[in-house]
Amino acid sequence: MAKIELKINGKQHSFDVEDRTLLVNLIRDHAQLTGTHVGCDTSQCGACTVHMNGAAVKSCTVLAGQANGADITTIEGMAKGDKLHPVQQAFTECHALQCGFCTPGMIMAVSGFLKDNPKPTDEEIYRGLEGNLCRCTGYINIVKAVKQAAVAMSK
Amino acid sequence: MRTFSYVKATSLKQVGELLAANADAKLLAGGMTLIPTMKARLAQPSHLIDIAGIAELSGIEVKDGKLTIGAATKHVEVAKSAVVKKAIPALAYLASHIGDPQVRNRGTIGGSLANNDPAADYPSAALSLNATIVTSKREIAADDFFQGMFTTALEAGEVVVKIVFPVPAKAAYEKFPHPASGYAMAGSFVSQHGKNVVRVAITGAGPGVFRWKDAEAALGKKLAAASVEGLSVDATDLNEDMHGTKEYRANLAKVMTKRAVAKLAVTAAASKSGGK
């Protein structure tokens, strides 16, 4: 067992968990934030993407111990009160989801790479989304939403 | 995953002690391969020793014509590093094309080299650039380090500390990624050292990274894609699976080499004209 202390969406948490606990399980089962999804559990689909110290990571492939002391942001931490994050807003307006299962991970991945590349080309958007799969194959509207979010965030 | 004990190490000395005391311990850096491997129960270590935060394993610097990168340096750090981009732009390019963004935010150069996945990108750079892998015990030349599928010269208890790359005159990397997995079906890292020495390392096509010496000899005489035209990679020992035959991969290795050589010329012309 290990004591894990970390910040999730600005709030300090402390958990006693088994050493083999994954960050995604810590977030979902211990912090009770179930917006972060487990899709493939093999670090391919990206549904579990969260930000760890500002960088997008697949939380199914990070141990809770590796996240000890980290600052985590999940999908629940993106909106400011009633105001959606620009990426969330763009996904809503562009209808960039069908079943919605991949959406939390998509939004965390997109907000991650827009920080590095605020004005991505189409090619750069495709590459930025390489770590996320949408099994409804709704990529056209997702790419549209990324472009709209990029414009909204550069204002 | 089976149970294990997680230990966050703070120094190489501590890592050495932990490895000596626990025969079934494994080192954890980014965990991008090890954690999925453990989930699949293909590895069941008793201890995971997290080396990601050890200061001795970090840092990027250029000195006396050599680029040194700490083993725990993440792919994203190599990809974005102004120092790497200036010294060996092909290495920054390679790092920016490993896996996906989330993987690049966690995976490390030392982990990639120590794992020696047959389709990994970094081994081709280390082998082509004639890098030296500096470990907690000794220095290992890349030519001796890579020993086939998931096998290296590393001994039990030995830790990769840093990688020293001689800065080449020119270098370029081209790969053909599998469209679903992103792993290289074949990748070729071509580098020129001095005037006549060219080293070509092929990844993805065989059971481990290897040098294509016929191409090296031909390119050493004339550094042009046409020099490779009449040559072929020996397909005998290459990988064959549902994604491609040995012969397909042999041809792909040649095509990637030609593309890398063509890219060398473009890069060289751009740097002469003062462009990027």
Chai-1 contact restraints between the chains, C-beta under 6 A:
chainA,res_idxA,chainB,res_idxB,connection_type,confidence,min_distance_angstrom,max_distance_angstrom,comment,restraint_id
A,D19,B,S5,contact,1.0,0.0,6.0,A-B,restraint_1
A,D19,B,Y6,contact,1.0,0.0,6.0,A-B,restraint_2
A,R20,B,M1,contact,1.0,0.0,6.0,A-B,restraint_3
A,R20,B,T3,contact,1.0,0.0,6.0,A-B,restraint_4
A,T42,B,P36,contact,1.0,0.0,6.0,A-B,restraint_5
A,S43,B,P36,contact,1.0,0.0,6.0,A-B,restraint_6
A,T49,B,Q102,contact,1.0,0.0,6.0,A-B,restraint_7
A,A55,B,N105,contact,1.0,0.0,6.0,A-B,restraint_8
A,A56,B,Q102,contact,1.0,0.0,6.0,A-B,restraint_9
A,V57,B,Q102,contact,1.0,0.0,6.0,A-B,restraint_10
A,V57,B,N105,contact,1.0,0.0,6.0,A-B,restraint_11
A,V57,B,R106,contact,1.0,0.0,6.0,A-B,restraint_12
A,K58,B,Q102,contact,1.0,0.0,6.0,A-B,restraint_13
A,T61,B,I35,contact,1.0,0.0,6.0,A-B,restraint_14
A,G65,B,Y6,contact,1.0,0.0,6.0,A-B,restraint_15
A,F113,B,P101,contact,1.0,0.0,6.0,A-B,restraint_16
A,E130,B,D100,contact,1.0,0.0,6.0,A-B,restraint_17
A,G131,B,D100,contact,1.0,0.0,6.0,A-B,restraint_18
A,G131,B,P101,contact,1.0,0.0,6.0,A-B,restraint_19
A,G131,B,Q102,contact,1.0,0.0,6.0,A-B,restraint_20
